[in-house]
Amino acid sequence: MLVIDRSDIDRILKDFGPFEKTKYVSELQRDHYEKNDPASKEVRLVVKAGFASDRPLVIRFKNEIDVTAEILESQCRFADELRKSGITTPRQYQSNGAFARWYDVNAYRVLVTVEEFAENEITAVDVAIAEKTGELLAKMHCISEKNDFHVSNAVMFDPFAANDLFDIDLFLSLAPAFSDASRELFDRIVRKYGAYMEVLSPLKRQPRYAVQGDISCCNLYQTRSGEVGVFDFNRCGDNNLFCDAVMQAIYEARLMDYQDDAGDEIRPDILASFLKGYRSIRDFSEEQQNYYLYLYTVINAFWRSDIRWRKDSLNNAVKSGNTQRAQAWLETIWQRLTI
């Protein structure tokens, strides 16, 4: 396991600085790759470095199979360009003109980046924050499109690939579990899904631009003046901007915690506020409004938690042989697909 101390941080910050000597180092996030493979040298570690008078910094250590120096550099450069264009996001620091640099640290080979620490992280949303987040995302999209920014990396919110909202691949893999009337309903669902994706297919052929890619999940913060900012470009890559807007909005409305102990009944208000904020800056065309209905329907029908993660999910019902529950899920999915 990679262990970092103040001397390691000071050595690195000497290249990215000048900065003061660190007063403390605290761990913010760690992915434990060694749990599955004790010999693994894969790393994702995020630490905070504090100083006597300088503002705190975040130092990220990475050595992951799907992360290259080129990807990390382009992600940081995109974040830096957004900041220069007026987006509230922490400053990224450079060493010899590069944002990402290789280091050998305690027997680990790691890519290192350094940025300002974002105070006042947003961990729960209300309608006001949702609207500001929508505005923020729209501004980022406008800047990315205007400047033709690109980051060659997969994103979490692409409806034409594996994504974090709906799970059609797992659903399709369950086909052998159904027969007779259940299989007939299953096949009808698949045909309906195919028809909706055909409607959405023009989006797949439209230009894609760089997006932050994870704007809603504990990667937001609020300044003293009330502005909403964004940090952590770890999932940054190219996406269709309309798809990114819709899926980010749904993510914030359904998967983030709500302020003031609000219940699930606030979901429609969060979604509407996010989209109101977004469309106040970057409105949907008439064609996109038509796409919205189909995209939302597909996401809702095959919601990942319902298909995969819940204790009573469709997948778990099939695995446990609960045919009654599995049939109920098929009926629910068919109902959700009915526009």
N, C-alpha and C positions, 0 to 999 in steps of 0.2 A: 504494500500500500504506500502510495506517495505521501510522504510527510514533509511539510513545509514549515520552516521557522523564520524568524525575523532576519537572520543573516542571508537566507536565500532571497527573501523579498528585497532587501537592501541591494543585493548584487544585481538583481534584475532592474530595479528602479534607477540604478545608476545609469543604465543605458537609455531609459525612457524619460529621465528627469531633465533638470535637477529637482530632487525632492529631499526633504528632511530625512533623517534616520527614522525608521518606524518606531512608534511607541507601543503598538500592539498589532497582532495579526489574529483574526478570527475567521473560522470557516463558515461560509454561507451555503455551499452546496457541494455534494460529492456523489458521483455515481460509482457504486461498488462493483466494478467489473470482476474483481478478484473473487467475489462470492461464487461465481460459476466456473472460474478458472483461476486457481491460486497463482498460476504462473503468468497471468495476463499482465501486459504492460499498457493496456488501454486505460486512459485517464480522462475524466471530466471533473475538474476541481475548481471551485470558485471561492476566493478568499477576499476578505476586506482588510485593508491596511490603514491604521490610524496614525496620526502624527500629533505633535504638540500644538502646531498652529496651522499647518496645511490642511486642506479639505481631504477627507478620506478617499481612498482609491479602491477600485475593484480590480483584482488580478485574476485572469482566467487561464487555467492550464488544461491543454487538450492534447490527446493523442488517440484519435478514434478512427476506425477503419474508413468511415465515409466522410471524414473531414480532411481536406488537403490545405496546405498553406495558401494556395490560390483562392480557394473558397473562403477561408477565414479572412484573408486580406480584402477580398471584394466585399464581404459583409461589413467589415469595419469601415471601408472606404464609403460604402453606401450610407452608413449611419453618419459618418462625418459630413458628407455632402448634404444630407437632410438637415443636420444642425446648422450648417452654414446658410441653408435656405430658409431658416426660421423655425424649424421644428424643435420642440422642446425635447432634447435627448442628451444624455451625458457626453461630455467631450471624450474622444478617443485619442490616446497619446501615441506618438510615433518614436521609433528608434532607427536612426539612419534612413529616414524616409519611408519606413515600413511600419504598418500597424501590428503585424504578426511576426514573431521571431522565434526560431528554434532555440531551445536551451537543453542542456543536460543537467538534471536536478535529481540528486540522490538516486542514481541508477535508472532514472526515467528520462526518456527523450520526449520533450513536450513543446507544443506551440504555445506561446504566451502572448496575451494582449493585456493592455492596461487602459482603464477608463475611470472617469469620475464616479463616485458613489452617488446613487440617486436616493435622496432622502424622501421620507413620507410615502412609502410604497402603498399603492391602492390594493387592498385584498378583498374588498367588497364594493359592490356598485349600487347606485340608485339611479333614478331616471335622469337626474342632472348630469351625473358622471357619464352615463351611457351616451347622452347627447354630445357631450364634449369629446368623448372617445370617437364617436362617429365623425365629428368635424376633423379631429386629428388625423384619422385614417384617410379621409378624403383629401386633405392637404398633402399628405405623404404620397398618395396616388397621383395627384396632379404634378408634383415635383418629379416623380419617377418617370411618368409618361413624357413630360415636357423635355426632360434631359436624356431620355432614352437610356435609363439605368437598367442594368441587367446583372443578375447573380446566378451563376449556373449551379443550382442546388434544388433538390426536391423540397416541396412545401407540404404543410399539414392539411391545407384547405383547398385541395384541387379535387373537384367532383369527378374528374376523369381518371383518377388514380387512387391508390390507397390513401385514406384520409382519416382524420380524427373524429369526424361527426357521424358518418354512416358506413355500414359494413355490408356491401352487396356481395363481396367475395365469399365471406363466411356463409351468408344466406344461400348462395348458389351451390356451395359445397354440401349442403344438407339435403339436396334433392333425393338421394337414395333412401332417405328415411321415410319418404312419403309414398303412399300407394292409393289406388282407387280414387275416391272423391277428394281426398286430401292432396293427392298428386295433381289432380285436375286443377284445384285451386292454386297450388304452388305454380303450375305452368302458366296459369292466367296472370298471376302476379309477375312472373318473369317477362311475359309478353308486354304487359302494361309498363313495366320498368323500361324495357327496350324502346317502346314507343315514346316515352317521356325523354329518354336520353337522346333519341333521334331529334326531338324538338330542340334540345339543348346543344346538339352537336356543332352548330355554327360557332359557339363560344370556344370550342376546342381549337378552331382554326384561326381565331383572332389573335392579334399580337399579345405577348406577355411581357410584363415589366417586373422589376424588382419590388418585392414587398417585404415588410418586416416579418410577417408570417406567423406571429404569435402575440398579437397586440393585447389580448384579453386575459391572459392567465398569469397574474402576479408579475407582469412585466410593465405595469403602469405606475406612475407616481404623480403626486400633485404638488405644485410649487406653492410658495407662500401667497402668491397672488391669485391662486386658484386655477392656474393653467394645468391641464393634464399633459403629461409627458410620457415617453415610452423608452424602455431600455431593453437590453438583451436581444441581439439580432442572431441568436444561435440557429433559428429556423428560417432565416431569411433566404429567399430564392425568388425565381420568376413565377408569376401566376397571372391568369386573367384577372384584371382588376375588379371587374364586376363580381366574379365568383368569390374573390377574396373579401369584398365588402359584405356580401350576403352571408357567407359562412362565418366570418368574424362576428357579425352582428348576432347570428344565432348562437354562436359559442358564448358570447358575453351574456346573452339573455337566459341561456339554459344551464350553463356549466359554472359560472362564477357565483360566489356567495353574494347575498343581498344585504344591504345595510338595514339597520333598525328591525332586525328579526323578521323581515318581510317573507312571506311564504311564496309558493310556486305561482300563486295567482298574479304576481307582479311580472311574470315572464313576458306577457304581451306588451306591457308598458315599457319594459326595458328594451325589447326588440324595436318597438315603434320609435322610441326616443333615439336609439342609436342610428336608425335609418333616417330619421328626421335631421339629425346633425350631419350625417354624411351627405344627404341630398341637398342640404342648404349650401354646400360647397360644390358638390359634384352630382348633379341630378341624374336620375336614370332616364334613358330614352324610352319611348313608347315600346320599342322592341324589347328592351331590358325589363320593363315592367311585366311583359308577358312571360319572359324567361323566369322571372322571380317566382311566379306561381308554381311552375314545374320543378324548379330547383328546390324550393322549400318543401314541396310535397315529397320528392325523392328522399331528401334528408330526413324528414319526419317519419316516413314509412319505414326506413331501414336504420333508424337511430341506433348507433353502435351499442349503447348500453342495453337496449332492449334485445338486440340480436346476440350480444356476446357477454356482457359483464354482470347484469343483474342475477341474483340467485335464481330467479324464476325466468331467466332469459330463454329465448327460443333455443339457443344452442344447448343450454343446460337441460331444458325439457326433452330435447331429442336424445341427449346423452343418457339421461336417467330413464328413458323409455316412457315418459309421461305424455302419451299420445293425446290426451284430452287437452293438456296445456299447450302442446305444440299446435294442435288444431285451432285453439283459441287465438294463438299468435298469428297464424295465417289469416284468420278472419279479421283481426285487428289491422294487419298490414294492408289487406285488400281494402278495408274501409278507409284507411289513411290515404291510399292511392286514388280514391274516387274524388275527382275534381268536380 
